[in-house]
Amino acid sequence: MYRKLSVAALLLFLFAFIFAGQPKGVNYQAIIRDDCDTPLKHRPVIMRSTFYDGSLAGPMLYGEVQVCKTDSIGLMHMFIGGGEKFKGDAIDSAINSPGPLFLKVEMDKMDGMGFVKMSEVRLYRSAIWGSY
């Protein structure tokens, strides 16, 4: 009986270990505001996300564009990795690149002004086993 229970526990652990993995993207949230600092409610915005290797002046590894909509308080949520890519093969290759990784996020409020920089950050990665 003890042996069957041990084998079942081992199989369960192996199943969880095999199918666990790192996410295939990055969650991003922001409050979208106009020039007067008023939240833009229930409006579509175009978001452009780009990953750079080494620094923001380094080569672009991955880029994508998404159309997102703000909610009742102006909050926009997107999953970077789920948009329409314009550079790179897959977000996995950018996220798992060996060097320092930088993310630049830009927004177009669809007001004719084009893309405006929202953030530029260096991403710090967790250890692979930290995801389990």
C-alpha positions as CSV (number, residue, x, y, z in Angstrom):
1,M,0.0,0.0,0.0
2,Y,2.8,2.4,1.0
3,R,4.6,1.6,-2.3
4,K,1.6,2.4,-4.4
5,L,1.1,5.7,-2.6
6,S,4.8,6.6,-3.2
7,V,4.6,5.8,-6.9
8,A,1.4,7.8,-7.2
9,A,3.0,10.8,-5.4
10,L,6.1,10.5,-7.7
11,L,4.0,10.4,-10.8
12,L,2.0,13.5,-9.7
13,F,5.3,15.4,-9.0
14,L,6.7,14.4,-12.4
15,F,3.5,15.4,-14.1
16,A,3.5,18.8,-12.4
17,F,7.2,19.3,-13.1
18,I,6.9,18.4,-16.8
19,F,4.0,20.7,-17.5
20,A,5.1,23.7,-15.4
21,G,7.0,26.4,-17.1
22,Q,7.6,30.0,-17.6
23,P,4.9,32.2,-18.9
24,K,5.0,33.1,-22.6
25,G,4.7,36.8,-22.0
26,V,4.6,39.8,-19.6
27,N,1.5,41.3,-17.9
28,Y,1.3,45.1,-18.1
29,Q,-1.2,47.5,-16.6
30,A,-1.4,51.3,-16.6
31,I,-3.8,54.1,-16.0
32,I,-4.2,56.1,-19.3
33,R,-4.5,59.8,-18.8
34,D,-4.9,62.8,-21.0
35,D,-2.8,66.0,-21.0
36,C,-4.9,67.4,-18.1
37,D,-4.2,64.3,-16.0
38,T,-7.8,63.1,-16.3
39,P,-8.2,59.3,-16.8
40,L,-9.4,58.3,-20.2
41,K,-12.4,56.0,-19.6
42,H,-13.8,53.4,-22.0
43,R,-11.4,54.4,-24.8
44,P,-9.4,52.3,-27.2
45,V,-5.6,52.8,-27.3
46,I,-2.9,51.3,-29.4
47,M,0.0,49.9,-27.3
48,R,3.5,49.2,-28.8
49,S,5.9,47.1,-26.8
50,T,9.5,46.5,-27.7
51,F,12.3,44.4,-26.1
52,Y,15.9,45.5,-26.5
53,D,19.1,43.6,-25.8
54,G,21.8,45.2,-23.6
55,S,20.3,48.7,-23.5
56,L,17.6,50.8,-25.0
57,A,20.0,51.7,-27.8
58,G,20.8,48.0,-28.4
59,P,19.3,45.7,-31.0
60,M,15.5,45.2,-30.9
61,L,14.7,41.5,-30.1
62,Y,10.9,41.6,-30.2
63,G,8.2,44.1,-31.0
64,E,4.4,44.0,-31.0
65,V,1.3,46.2,-31.2
66,Q,-2.0,45.7,-29.5
67,V,-5.3,47.5,-29.4
68,C,-6.5,47.7,-25.8
69,K,-9.5,49.4,-24.1
70,T,-9.5,51.3,-20.9
71,D,-12.1,50.5,-18.2
72,S,-14.3,52.8,-16.0
73,I,-11.2,54.2,-14.2
74,G,-8.9,54.5,-17.2
75,L,-7.1,51.2,-16.4
76,M,-5.6,49.3,-19.3
77,H,-4.4,45.8,-19.1
78,M,-2.5,43.9,-21.7
79,F,-0.5,40.7,-22.0
80,I,2.8,41.4,-23.9
81,G,3.2,38.4,-26.1
82,G,-0.4,38.2,-27.2
83,G,-0.3,41.0,-29.7
84,E,0.5,41.4,-33.4
85,K,4.3,41.1,-33.7
86,F,6.3,43.3,-36.1
87,K,9.8,42.2,-35.1
88,G,11.3,38.9,-33.9
89,D,10.2,35.3,-34.0
90,A,8.7,34.7,-30.6
91,I,8.6,36.5,-27.3
92,D,10.2,33.4,-25.6
93,S,13.5,34.1,-27.4
94,A,13.5,37.7,-26.2
95,I,12.6,36.9,-22.6
96,N,15.1,34.1,-22.4
97,S,18.0,36.0,-24.0
98,P,21.2,35.8,-22.0
99,G,22.0,39.5,-21.7
100,P,20.3,42.4,-19.9
101,L,16.8,42.9,-21.2
102,F,15.0,46.3,-21.6
103,L,11.3,46.9,-22.3
104,K,9.9,50.0,-23.9
105,V,6.1,50.6,-23.9
106,E,4.5,53.4,-26.0
107,M,0.9,54.4,-26.4
108,D,-1.2,56.0,-29.2
109,K,-4.4,57.5,-27.9
110,M,-5.7,57.6,-31.5
111,D,-5.8,61.4,-31.3
112,G,-3.5,62.0,-34.3
113,M,-0.4,62.7,-32.1
114,G,1.2,59.3,-32.7
115,F,3.0,57.1,-30.2
116,V,4.1,58.6,-26.8
117,K,6.6,56.9,-24.5
118,M,5.0,55.5,-21.4
119,S,7.9,53.5,-19.8
120,E,11.4,52.2,-20.3
121,V,12.5,49.7,-17.8
122,R,15.1,47.0,-17.3
123,L,13.6,43.6,-16.7
124,Y,15.1,41.4,-14.0
125,R,14.4,37.7,-14.5
126,S,13.7,35.2,-11.8
127,A,15.3,31.8,-11.7
128,I,13.5,29.2,-13.8
129,W,12.8,27.1,-10.7
130,G,11.2,30.1,-9.0
131,S,8.1,29.5,-11.2
132,Y,7.3,26.1,-9.7
